[in-house]
Amino acid sequence: MRFQGKIFNWNDDKGFGFVEPNGGGERAFVHIKAFNPRSRRPVDGDIIIYELVREDNHRAKAVNIKFSRDATGALNKSVSSKNVHSKNSGKNNQASQSRRPKGKAQSHTLANTFILLFCVGLALSVLVGPLPPVVGGIYVATSVIAFLAYAIDKNAAQKGRWRTKESTLHLFALLGGWPGALLAQNKLRHKSSKTEFKHVYWITVVLNLGGLYWLHTTQGIQFLNRYVMPLFAGLL
């Protein structure tokens, strides 16, 4: 017998959460590996269709999980008549989800524009301003590292392997890799729905931009010439 319910308390880092049947009933454990097909990462509020099994410790567990919008018409017909009201609730949720891509597309456009404007400003500061080329190189290098770190972490999450610490991802952003991190969040759809993570991420962006502004001052230029440039003297 198949049920329809809403995901809650989803922990994306660990890849598990719980589902509560629409209309009430027994809550069940949900693991990322139980999704078939695994079309995307679930979030709190997603409507899913699933089967219920009992583990050895008698805990209820959801298996053979599909997102409601991915389920075929034949599969929807197999849901029992007592879940008809649940299917109507699922349709309302699907309608709200269908409106989400527009907002996400606008957010991605703003993010890409922000990255582009920053890159133009950084290039001008290097070409005609007081910043040495090594500063631009640091931003490029850390952005590439940050993007790869996000990609590796997402792959690890999907396969249940060891994850990259969020503090490490934030460190890459703070050191100048925030453009690559932002690009990874949008392109890879990783960490983009975690509110707390995003708050800390934007704090690292503000701190980094504050540091970049300081590098344009007399004290900042002296710092670059005295401490940073000697480190790269052999490469220039």
C-alpha positions as CSV (number, residue, x, y, z in Angstrom):
1,M,0.0,0.0,0.0
2,R,1.3,3.4,-0.9
3,F,0.9,6.6,1.1
4,Q,1.3,10.3,0.4
5,G,2.8,12.7,2.9
6,K,4.9,15.7,3.6
7,I,8.6,15.7,4.6
8,F,9.6,17.5,7.8
9,N,12.8,17.9,9.9
10,W,14.9,17.2,6.8
11,N,18.7,17.2,7.5
12,D,20.4,17.7,4.1
13,D,23.9,17.2,5.5
14,K,23.0,13.7,6.9
15,G,20.5,12.9,4.1
16,F,17.5,11.9,6.2
17,G,14.3,13.3,7.7
18,F,10.8,12.2,8.4
19,V,7.4,12.1,6.6
20,E,3.9,12.6,8.0
21,P,1.0,11.2,6.1
22,N,-1.5,13.7,4.7
23,G,-4.6,13.4,6.8
24,G,-2.8,12.1,9.8
25,G,-1.2,8.8,10.7
26,E,2.1,7.2,11.6
27,R,5.2,9.2,10.9
28,A,8.1,7.3,9.2
29,F,11.8,7.7,8.7
30,V,13.0,8.9,5.3
31,H,16.5,8.4,3.9
32,I,17.9,10.0,0.7
33,K,18.8,6.5,-0.7
34,A,15.2,5.4,-0.6
35,F,14.2,7.9,-3.3
36,N,13.6,6.2,-6.7
37,P,14.4,7.9,-9.0
38,R,16.7,10.4,-7.1
39,S,15.8,13.4,-9.3
40,R,16.8,16.1,-6.8
41,R,17.5,16.7,-3.1
42,P,14.3,16.9,-0.9
43,V,13.5,19.8,1.3
44,D,11.0,20.4,4.1
45,G,7.5,20.6,2.8
46,D,8.0,18.3,-0.2
47,I,5.1,16.0,-0.9
48,I,6.2,12.4,-1.6
49,I,4.5,9.0,-2.3
50,Y,6.0,6.1,-0.5
51,E,5.6,2.6,0.8
52,L,5.8,1.8,4.5
53,V,8.0,-1.0,6.0
54,R,9.1,-2.0,9.5
55,E,12.7,-2.2,10.5
56,D,14.1,-4.8,13.0
57,N,13.5,-2.3,15.8
58,H,9.9,-1.9,14.7
59,R,10.5,1.7,13.5
60,A,8.4,2.7,10.5
61,K,10.5,3.5,7.4
62,A,9.5,4.9,4.0
63,V,10.8,3.1,1.0
64,N,10.4,3.3,-2.8
65,I,9.9,7.0,-2.5
66,K,8.9,9.3,-5.3
67,F,8.2,13.0,-5.4
68,S,4.5,13.5,-6.0
69,R,5.1,15.5,-9.2
70,D,7.3,12.7,-10.5
71,A,4.8,10.0,-9.9
72,T,3.0,8.6,-13.0
73,G,-0.8,8.7,-13.4
74,A,-1.0,4.9,-12.9
75,L,0.9,5.2,-9.6
76,N,-1.5,8.0,-8.5
77,K,-4.5,5.7,-9.2
78,S,-3.1,3.0,-6.9
79,V,-3.3,5.3,-3.9
80,S,-6.3,4.2,-1.8
81,S,-9.6,6.0,-1.7
82,K,-9.1,7.2,1.8
83,N,-6.1,9.3,0.6
84,V,-8.1,11.2,-2.1
85,H,-8.1,14.3,0.1
86,S,-4.3,13.9,0.5
87,K,-3.9,13.9,-3.3
88,N,-5.8,17.2,-3.5
89,S,-3.5,18.6,-0.9
90,G,-0.6,17.4,-3.0
91,K,-1.9,19.1,-6.1
92,N,-2.0,22.4,-4.2
93,N,1.6,21.9,-3.1
94,Q,2.6,21.1,-6.7
95,A,0.9,24.3,-7.8
96,S,3.0,26.3,-5.3
97,Q,6.1,24.4,-6.4
98,S,5.5,25.3,-10.0
99,R,5.8,28.9,-9.1
100,R,9.1,28.5,-7.4
101,P,11.3,28.2,-10.5
102,K,10.5,31.8,-11.5
103,G,11.6,33.2,-8.1
104,K,14.7,31.0,-8.2
105,A,15.5,32.1,-11.8
106,Q,15.3,35.7,-10.7
107,S,17.6,35.0,-7.7
108,H,20.1,33.3,-9.9
109,T,20.1,36.2,-12.4
110,L,20.8,38.6,-9.5
111,A,23.5,36.4,-8.2
112,N,25.2,36.1,-11.6
113,T,24.9,39.9,-12.1
114,F,26.5,40.5,-8.7
115,I,29.4,38.2,-9.6
116,L,29.9,39.8,-13.0
117,L,29.9,43.4,-11.5
118,F,32.4,42.3,-8.9
119,C,34.7,40.7,-11.5
120,V,34.6,43.9,-13.6
121,G,35.3,46.0,-10.6
122,L,38.2,43.8,-9.5
123,A,39.6,43.7,-13.0
124,L,39.6,47.5,-13.1
125,S,41.2,47.8,-9.7
126,V,44.0,45.5,-10.9
127,L,44.4,47.1,-14.4
128,V,44.1,50.8,-13.6
129,G,43.9,50.8,-9.8
130,P,46.2,50.2,-6.9
131,L,45.8,46.4,-6.6
132,P,48.5,44.1,-7.8
133,P,47.6,41.2,-10.2
134,V,48.2,38.7,-7.4
135,V,45.0,39.8,-5.7
136,G,43.0,38.9,-8.7
137,G,44.8,35.6,-9.0
138,I,43.9,34.8,-5.4
139,Y,40.2,35.4,-6.1
140,V,40.3,33.2,-9.1
141,A,42.1,30.4,-7.4
142,T,40.0,30.4,-4.2
143,S,36.8,30.6,-6.3
144,V,37.8,27.5,-8.3
145,I,38.7,25.7,-5.1
146,A,35.4,26.7,-3.5
147,F,33.4,25.5,-6.5
148,L,35.2,22.2,-6.5
149,A,34.6,21.8,-2.8
150,Y,30.9,22.3,-3.2
151,A,30.8,19.8,-6.1
152,I,32.7,17.2,-4.1
153,D,30.4,17.8,-1.0
154,K,27.3,17.4,-3.1
155,N,28.5,14.2,-4.6
156,A,29.4,12.9,-1.1
157,A,26.0,13.7,0.1
158,Q,24.3,11.9,-2.7
159,K,26.5,8.8,-2.2
160,G,26.4,8.9,1.6
161,R,30.2,9.5,1.9
162,W,32.2,11.7,4.3
163,R,31.0,15.4,3.9
164,T,33.0,18.6,3.8
165,K,32.5,20.7,6.9
166,E,30.4,23.8,6.4
167,S,33.0,25.8,8.3
168,T,35.5,24.8,5.5
169,L,33.2,26.0,2.8
170,H,32.8,29.3,4.7
171,L,36.5,29.6,5.0
172,F,37.0,29.3,1.3
173,A,34.4,32.1,0.8
174,L,36.0,34.3,3.4
175,L,39.4,34.0,1.7
176,G,38.1,35.2,-1.6
177,G,36.3,32.2,-3.0
178,W,32.8,33.5,-2.4
179,P,32.1,34.2,-6.2
180,G,32.8,30.5,-6.9
181,A,30.8,29.4,-3.9
182,L,27.8,31.5,-5.0
183,L,28.1,30.1,-8.5
184,A,28.2,26.5,-7.1
185,Q,25.1,27.1,-5.0
186,N,23.1,28.2,-8.0
187,K,24.5,25.9,-10.6
188,L,24.8,22.8,-8.5
189,R,21.8,23.6,-6.3
190,H,23.8,22.8,-3.2
191,K,23.4,24.6,0.1
192,S,21.1,27.1,-1.6
193,S,18.0,26.2,0.5
194,K,19.7,26.2,3.9
195,T,18.8,29.5,5.5
196,E,21.3,29.4,8.3
197,F,24.1,28.4,6.0
198,K,23.2,31.2,3.6
199,H,23.2,33.8,6.4
200,V,26.8,32.8,7.5
201,Y,27.8,32.7,3.8
202,W,26.7,36.3,3.2
203,I,28.5,37.4,6.4
204,T,31.7,36.0,4.9
205,V,31.0,37.9,1.7
206,V,30.6,41.2,3.6
207,L,33.8,40.6,5.6
208,N,35.8,39.8,2.5
209,L,34.5,42.8,0.6
210,G,35.4,44.9,3.6
211,G,38.9,43.5,3.6
212,L,39.2,44.2,-0.2
213,Y,38.1,47.8,0.4
214,W,40.8,48.1,3.1
215,L,43.4,46.9,0.6
216,H,42.7,50.0,-1.5
217,T,43.8,52.3,1.4
218,T,47.3,53.4,2.2
219,Q,47.6,50.9,5.0
220,G,46.2,48.1,2.8
221,I,48.7,48.8,0.0
222,Q,51.6,48.8,2.5
223,F,50.4,45.5,3.9
224,L,50.3,44.0,0.4
225,N,53.8,45.3,-0.5
226,R,55.3,44.3,2.9
227,Y,53.7,40.9,3.5
228,V,51.8,39.5,0.5
229,M,53.9,40.4,-2.5
230,P,57.1,38.8,-1.1
231,L,55.3,35.5,-0.9
232,F,54.7,35.5,-4.6
233,A,57.9,37.3,-5.7
234,G,59.3,34.1,-7.2
235,L,56.1,33.6,-9.3
236,L,55.9,37.1,-10.8
